[in-house]
Amino acid sequence: MDTKSGNKRRWLWMIGLVAIMAAIAVPLYLLWPRTAAATMDPWQNVPTHAVHTSHADIIKGPFETPQQVTQACLECHEDAASEVMHTTHWTWESEAVSVPWRDDPVTIGKKNTINNFCIGTQGNERTCMSCHAGYGWSDADFDFSNSSNVDCLVGHADLATYGKGDYGLPTEAVDLVEAAQSVRAPTRDKCGACHIDGGGGNNVKHGDLDESLYFPSGELDVHMGANNFLCTDCHQTEAHAIKGKLLADNFTIDPAKQVACTDCHAADLHADDRINEHVDTVACQTCHVPSMALKNPTKTVWDWSTAGQDLPEDHYSYLKIKGNFVYEKDVTPSYEWFNGNLAYRYLLGDTIVPTETTLLNPPAGSIEEPAAKIFPFKIHRANQPYDVNYNYLLQPITSGEGGFWTTFDWKSSFELAQERIGLPFSGEYGFARTDMHWPVTHMVQPKEGALQCDDCHSAGGRMDWEALGYPGDPMEWGGRFDDQPTASR
């Protein structure tokens, strides 16, 4: 054999062997799970709880009115009322903002917007203000400048000693001295009295907030269960301004006022880099809150059109004062792009197309926006009243004298609303479909309960990739930051 020819074959064989080894090794290197170094210790950002000071020997009383309790609180906590009065827990209203569909700046909040649960607070102060952080809001003339009307007890009194009734005043059974002596830092059940039971009962609104979170297991919520977090551990508070705002009563939201997982956790904390590559596109909640209403069902449909009929009543299916409902348990969220703001927020007087579903607060974001992420939502669907001539949603007076819950007369409830809130009523009404989005951020699962690859990347996966703007499963077609292959592939 020729020596040169033999050497040439040997070199070709070695080059081929190296190429084969590279073809095996490179994919292994790229796909092999490896440890990602955490960039922060999450516990460094969890607040230290102050040592509780019992007020049992500090508060003496007697108190004839709840306002006197507030005045007693202000003797030591001089700035507390002023601080509360600068928050939306007091104003129920944002600062004036410009929105594309209105000529003048508007304010947005529970004070003046419509939802598709109890519909609206205006004119319904008797019952709605049981969740206001103040006393005696009975009509549009409520004095927001009176610091004595700030309710310190709603956030700090032991729930066993204190409850709010009509117009946000304490119920008759409350012993004001006992309630004031019980004050402490807010607990989960204090926040939950409104944020869990809002909208008419346990877990009606959010889906991911129910009374099982008062004493949860670690499998139900890793923060509140395994680590016994209070709400304020994530919703951190400065000068009574509580961090955490998302969709319901906002339009644009300052990111500094939102709670994010990365307030405590490193974005690249996963041991597997393939998971870390998801975080620019997929919100943490999408994987770590795979289902909501795990213990108690949540309301997903509310049909107001059947209210007022003498039908068999049941809390989970029909009430004469509210109509028909659908409750569901262990609900898979809906997934949409979300950049932290709203695309639109329905405002009182906005016109609708009655034959189409009106989205009251759709999240803003799209696949083209680098800052937007796939986020989980509960969508609450309702059939609620509208004016068939003016083509806008109507806000009835439901509570109090002359309200629908007393008369069961829709027409008179709209006429009464016209008097109280100034929304003209043509005399003719119907019912139209609306949807409302609620972000899913609680009932956070530990890694063992989080979504796995096949939950999304499989033929029966939960993601509707085309609805999200992909040509197909990005595991096959590539991610949004990759060059997308053509459909002829």
Disulfide bonds with the S-S distance in Angstrom:
Cys131-Cys194 2.21
